[in-house]
Amino acid sequence: MASTHAVVVAAGSGERFGGDTPKQLALLAGTPIVVWAVRPFLDAGCASVVVVTRDDLLVEVGSLFAGEARVKVVPGGATRASSTHNGLAALAAEDDDVVLVHDAARPLIDTATIAGCRDAVLAHGGATVAVAVGDTILATSDDAVTEVPDRAAYMRAQTPQGFLYGDLVAAHEAVHDDDGAAITDECGVVLRHRPDVAIAIVPGSERLMKITTRKDLEIAERLLADSPPL
């Protein structure tokens, strides 16, 4: 039976977050954001979780998971794609195992969504959590509107995004220096370099927001107060 593994990407600079504390280590309801992001994958039964973080945070992030044999902390790269590549290389996984890649900046992930993503990978080969677009979408050029596309055809990507280990590694191995900086998630990697892999949609939620600024952290605090995790 295939095992499930996770790569939690926490290697960003967090420039828009500001302050003296790196975003990965900022406290959400008294617990570092990166711990919130990792813990549900352990609770969901993942065989291993690799946390990819900045070189200067390796020791501090590693100390948060001391004693947890399933967690390994490794350094990231210059781009999102290279950081995920480092995380995949650190996994002891088989080609048919499921790998879920998650942004540490989305700390309110839950075990039900993780399970749904895993099941979708096993059924279809690939999966991403996503939510419908509520606002009108504008295509622009030179600060002018060029098109108003049908928003029903678009969704906002969240994470985790999951694939079979062999497929995801093959896609990342094909990433070149000239396109690595333009790829912001695993769907982009797979669509570009393994277009034969189907990617199913797993319903997400506004609760699975991405923390970018201090204001986002305040919103996440309120969400936790209104609806604590099970």
C-alpha positions in Angstrom: 0.0 0.0 0.0 1.3 3.4 -0.9 2.6 5.7 1.9 1.9 9.4 2.1 4.6 12.0 2.7 4.6 15.7 2.9 6.9 18.5 2.0 6.1 21.8 3.9 7.8 24.8 2.2 8.9 27.4 4.7 11.8 29.0 2.9 10.4 32.4 2.0 12.0 35.6 3.0 8.7 37.0 4.3 9.6 40.6 3.3 5.9 41.8 3.3 5.3 40.3 6.7 7.9 42.6 8.3 9.0 42.7 12.0 12.0 41.1 13.7 10.5 37.6 13.9 10.6 35.5 10.6 7.1 34.7 9.4 7.7 31.0 9.8 8.3 31.4 13.5 5.7 34.1 14.2 3.2 33.0 16.9 -0.4 32.1 16.0 -2.4 31.5 19.2 0.9 30.9 21.0 2.3 28.4 18.5 4.8 29.1 15.6 3.1 29.2 12.2 5.4 26.4 10.9 4.2 24.1 13.7 0.6 24.7 12.8 1.4 23.9 9.2 3.2 20.6 10.0 1.2 19.1 12.8 -1.9 18.2 10.7 0.1 16.1 8.3 1.5 14.1 11.2 -2.0 13.8 12.7 -3.2 12.6 9.2 -0.8 9.7 9.3 1.9 10.9 6.9 4.9 8.5 7.0 7.3 11.5 6.9 7.3 15.3 6.7 10.2 17.3 5.3 10.2 21.0 6.3 12.2 23.2 3.9 13.4 26.4 5.4 16.0 29.1 5.2 19.6 28.3 6.0 19.6 30.8 8.9 16.5 29.1 10.5 17.6 25.5 10.2 18.6 25.1 13.9 15.6 27.0 15.3 13.0 25.3 13.1 14.6 21.9 13.7 14.4 22.5 17.5 10.6 22.8 17.2 10.4 19.2 16.0 13.0 17.7 18.3 11.9 14.2 19.2 9.6 13.8 16.2 11.2 11.0 14.2 9.0 11.6 11.2 10.1 15.2 10.6 13.3 16.3 8.8 14.3 19.9 8.3 16.4 20.8 5.2 17.6 24.0 3.6 15.7 25.6 0.8 16.8 27.1 -2.5 16.7 30.4 -4.4 13.2 29.7 -5.8 10.0 27.9 -4.8 10.8 25.2 -7.3 14.3 24.6 -6.1 13.1 24.6 -2.5 10.6 21.9 -3.2 13.2 20.0 -5.2 15.4 19.9 -2.1 12.5 18.7 0.0 11.7 15.9 -2.5 15.3 14.8 -2.5 15.2 14.4 1.3 12.2 12.1 1.2 12.6 8.3 1.5 9.7 7.6 -0.8 8.8 5.1 -3.5 7.6 6.2 -7.0 4.0 5.2 -6.2 3.9 7.0 -2.9 1.8 10.1 -2.5 3.6 13.4 -1.8 1.7 16.4 -0.6 3.4 19.8 -1.0 2.1 22.5 1.3 2.9 26.2 2.0 3.8 26.8 5.6 2.2 30.2 5.2 -1.2 28.3 5.2 -1.2 27.2 8.8 -4.9 26.5 9.1 -4.8 23.3 7.1 -6.9 20.4 8.5 -6.7 16.6 8.4 -9.9 16.2 6.4 -8.5 18.4 3.5 -5.2 16.4 3.7 -7.1 13.1 3.4 -9.2 14.5 0.5 -6.0 15.5 -1.4 -4.3 12.2 -0.8 -7.4 10.2 -2.0 -7.7 12.4 -5.1 -4.0 11.7 -6.0 -4.6 8.0 -5.6 -7.7 8.2 -7.9 -6.4 10.7 -10.5 -2.6 11.0 -10.3 -2.6 14.6 -9.1 -4.6 17.0 -7.0 -4.7 20.5 -5.8 -6.9 22.2 -3.2 -8.7 25.2 -4.7 -11.6 27.6 -4.2 -13.9 29.4 -6.6 -13.2 33.0 -7.6 -15.8 35.4 -6.1 -14.6 38.6 -7.7 -14.7 39.6 -11.4 -11.4 38.7 -13.1 -9.6 41.3 -15.3 -7.0 40.7 -17.9 -4.7 43.8 -18.1 -1.9 45.2 -20.1 0.0 48.5 -19.4 -2.4 49.3 -16.6 -5.5 48.9 -18.8 -8.2 46.3 -19.0 -8.0 44.1 -22.1 -10.5 41.4 -21.3 -13.1 40.3 -18.7 -12.9 36.5 -18.7 -15.6 34.3 -17.4 -14.7 33.8 -13.7 -16.5 30.5 -13.6 -13.6 29.1 -15.6 -11.1 30.1 -12.9 -10.2 29.0 -9.4 -7.8 30.2 -6.8 -5.1 27.6 -6.0 -4.3 26.7 -2.4 -2.3 23.9 -0.9 -1.6 21.1 -0.4 -1.0 20.0 -3.9 -0.3 16.3 -4.3 1.2 13.9 -6.9 2.8 10.5 -7.0 6.4 10.8 -6.0 7.9 9.5 -9.2 5.8 11.9 -11.4 6.6 14.9 -9.2 10.4 14.2 -9.1 10.4 13.7 -12.9 8.7 17.1 -13.4 11.1 18.9 -11.0 14.1 17.3 -12.7 13.0 18.8 -15.9 12.8 22.4 -14.5 15.4 24.6 -16.1 17.1 27.6 -14.7 15.2 29.9 -17.0 11.7 28.8 -15.9 12.3 27.9 -12.2 11.7 31.5 -11.0 8.4 31.7 -12.9 6.9 28.6 -11.3 5.1 29.3 -8.1 3.5 25.9 -7.3 3.6 22.3 -8.1 0.7 22.4 -10.5 2.8 24.8 -12.6 5.7 22.4 -12.5 3.6 19.3 -13.5 1.6 21.1 -16.2 4.7 22.4 -17.8 6.9 19.2 -17.6 4.4 16.3 -17.1 1.2 17.4 -18.9 0.1 13.8 -19.1 -0.7 13.8 -15.3 -4.3 14.7 -14.5 -4.8 17.2 -11.7 -8.1 16.9 -9.8 -9.7 19.7 -7.7 -10.2 19.2 -4.0 -12.5 21.9 -2.4 -10.7 24.3 -0.2 -12.0 27.1 2.0 -11.3 30.7 3.0 -10.0 29.3 6.3 -7.1 28.0 4.4 -5.8 31.5 3.8 -2.2 32.4 3.1 -0.5 34.6 5.7 1.5 37.3 3.9 1.1 40.3 6.2 0.7 41.0 9.9 -3.0 41.8 9.2 -3.4 38.2 7.8 -2.1 36.9 11.1 -4.7 38.8 12.9 -7.4 37.4 10.7 -6.1 33.8 11.3 -6.2 34.5 15.0 -9.9 35.4 14.7 -10.7 32.4 12.6 -9.1 30.1 15.3 -11.1 31.9 18.0 -14.3 31.4 16.1 -13.7 27.8 15.1 -10.9 26.0 17.0 -9.3 23.0 15.3 -10.8 19.6 16.2 
